[in-house]
Every structure is written in C-alpha cells, then in structure tokens.
C-alpha cells in the first residue's frame, strides 16, 4: 500500500507535467493553429520566389525542411515561457515536484509536439518540392533525434529566460551554437544516405548533443528554479 501523502515517483511527476503542457496546448492551439501554418507558409514562399524548376526544388527541399524545423522548432519548445506566469511557476515549485522531473516533462511534451510538427512539414515538403524520401531505416532516427534535441534545447532556454529579463540576452547565445550541430547532423546524415555513405557519425553527433542538453537541463533544473 502506498501512503496517500507520499510524494509521487519521478515518472509520475514527469507524466503530470506532460499532461498539463499538452492540455494547455490543446486549449490554446498555439502550435496547431499558429506555428504550424507559419512553417508551412515559409516552405511555400521559396518555390514562389525561385519558380517551379523541379530539379532545383528537389535539391533544396530537404535543406529547407530542416531550416524551417530548426527555426520554428525552438519557438515551439520555448513557448512555455510566455504561457506560464511567474505566479504559476511559483505554484508549481510549492507543489514539491522535482525540478528535474519538471524539466523532463516539459521537454517530453515539446518533443511530442515537435514530432507532429515535423510530420506535417515533411508531408508539405514532399508535395511542394517533389522530394522522394530516402533512408527509411535512418530517417525516423534522425527525425526523433532532431525533435528531442530541439525540445531539450528550447526547454533549457525557457528555463533560463524565466530567471529574469537579464537572462533573455543569453538565449540566442545558447540556442544558436547548439542548434547548429543538430541542423548539420540532420542534413548531413540524409545526404550521406543519398550518396551511399555511412551516416553513423552524424547520428552520433546529434545523439551526443541531445545527451549533453539532457544532462545540463537536469543538473541545472533546481538552481534555475531557485533563481527564478
């Protein structure tokens, strides 16, 4: 029998935050009705600007997909900064939830939203740029690593922003350099597959970045909460 007053386990705390964030997204529709349409429009603007030359569109299509995913993906992950007030953050802290569990829960919710975002944008890219997907064995891994990396990066950046206005200036310095390895790894992994080469080194690069972000986010979760 579990004591009714006992603190929930780490996984239960994570799932509580995931459900809260997904419920908040369902109510606001920020990703579904705002970010996702803007991402699709951004993909549409390029063919309108350069014309309908099929070989050119096929060549730049995968790159454009990843650029849009990186740019809008961080916005999806960092959306929680504006969605949550200081009073709400204080209330969450008073519940006694583990800050690390809060970080993991927020990252997981952002990851799920990013997977949906990537899936829809991928379909739009295939239609607009006439791209034929390759590397079906590696492509899902690359997509999941990119989504998890961006979710962790955005959540960590949002945690830093919540510590005060002065910390906002640090976000571009954190996001820009750490998103480059994710973008490079994603594009080069699929390019390696297209050329018949091994993509292992690029997949490992993305996995390493994601692991470092996860460790940094978990270890800094409590200090950042206390600072906020």
N, C-alpha and C positions, 0 to 999 in steps of 0.2 A: 504494500500500500504506500502511495506517495503522499507525503504531508501536504495538505491543501495550501499551506502557507509557504511551501518551498519555492525557491526560485526556479523557473523553467530552465531546462537544459539549453546548451548553446544552440543546437539545431532548432529547437522550438522557438528561441528568440529570433533566430535568423528568419524563420518562416513567418513570424509575426510581422517583421519589418517588410518582407517581400509582399505579403498580402496587403499591408497598409499602402505601400507605394503603388501597387497595381490597381488597388481600389481607387486611389487618388487619381491615377492616370485615366481610369475608366470614366470618372466623373468629369475631369477637365478636358480629356481628349486632346491634350497638347501635342502628343506625338502623332496620333492618328489623323487629326484634322488640321494641324499647323505644320509641324516639322516634315512629315512625310510628303505632303503635297509640294512644299517648297523644294524638297530634294528632287522630286520628280520633275518639277519645272526647271530646276538647274540643269538636269540631264537633257531636257528638251531644248534649252537655249543653244547648246553647242551645235546640233545639226542645223538649227535655224540660222546660225551665224556663219558656218562654213559651207553650207549647202548639203546636198544629198549624195555626195560622192561615196559610193558604197565601200570601196577598199579603204579610204581614209577613215570612215566611221568605224569600220571593223577593227582597224589598227588602234584607234584611240579609245574605243569603247571601254575595255577593261580598266584602263588607267583612269578614265573619267569616273567610272563607278567607284573606284577606291578613293579618289579625291573627295567626292561628294560624301561617301560614307564617313571618312575621317572628319571632314568639316562639320557635318551635321550630327555625326555620332557623338562627339564630345558635348554638343549642345543638349542632346537627349540625356546624357549621363549627368550633366551639371544642372539640369532643370530643377532639381530638388532644392537648390539654393534659394531660388525665388519662390518655390512652392511652400517652403517651410519658414515660418517666422521664428524670431528669437524666443518668443514665449513658448512656441511649440517644441523647439529644441530643448528648452529648459524642462518642459514637462516630461519629455522622453527621458532626459537624464535622471529625473526624480523617480521614474519607474524602476530604476535599478538595473536596467538592461545593460549587458556587457557592451561597451563601446565597440569592441571588435566585432561582436555579433551584429550591431547596427551597421557597421561598415560593410560586412559581408552581405547582409540583407539588402542594403541599398544597391550594392554592386550587382547582386543577383537579379534584382528587379530591372535594373538598367540593361543588364545582359539580355534578358528575355525580350525587352522592348527593342533592343538593337538587332536581335535575330529577326524579328518581324520586319524591322526597317530594312535590313539587308535583303531579305527575301523579296519584298515588294520592289525595291530598287533594282534588284537583279533581274526580275521579270521585265521591268521597264527598259533596262539596258539591252536585253536580248531583243526586244521589239524595235527600239529606236535605232540601235546600232547594228542590228543583224549579226549579233555575236553568237558564235557557236561555242558553248561551254566545253572546256576540256579538263582532263584530270579529275574525273569523278571520284577517284579514291582519295585525293588530297584536297579537293575544293571544299568539302564540308569542314575539314580540319582547319583550313585557312580561315574560312568564314567564322568559325567558332572562336578561334584564337584572336582574330581581329575584334570580334564583339566583346569578348571577355577583357581584352587589353584596354579597349576604349571605355568599357564600363568601370574598370578599376581606376583608370586614369581620371575620368570625369568625376567619379565619386571622391577620389582623393583631392582633386582640385576644389570640389564643392566644400569639402571639409575645411580646407584652408581658407576659402572665402568666408565661411561662417565665423571665423575667428575675429573678423573685423574688417573695416574698409581698407585699412592699410595693406592687408594681405591680398587684396584683389589684384594688385600690380604683380604679385608673384605668379598668378595663374598662367599668363602667357609664357613665362619663363619655364614653368613646369610642363605645360601641355605641349608646346611647340617641339622641344627637343625629343620628348618621349613618344610623340605620335609619329615622328619620322621613321624610327625603326619598324613600327607597325606597318606603316604605309610601304616602306621599302621591302619588308619581308613579304607582305601580301602580293605586291605586284611582281616581285622577282620570283616568288615561288611558282606562280602560274605561268610566268614567262619561261622559266626553266622547264616546266612540263611541256609547254608548247614546242620547245626546241629539243625535247627528248633528253633533257639532263635531269640530274637529281635535284630535288627541291628541299632536301633534308636540312641543309644549313640554314635556309631561310625560315623554315618551320621552327627550327630550334631557336633562331633569333627571336621570333615572335613569342615563343613559349617562355624564353628567358626574361624578356621584358615584362610579360604578364606576371611571372613569378615574383620578380623584383617589386612590381607595383603592389601585388597582394601582400607581400611581407612588409613593405613600407606602410601600407594603409592600415594593416592590423596593429603593427607596433606603435604607430602614431595616433591611433584612434582615441585612446584615453587622454594623452596630453593635449590633443586638439580639442576634445570635448571640454576639458578643464579650462583651457584658454578661452573658449567661446563663452 
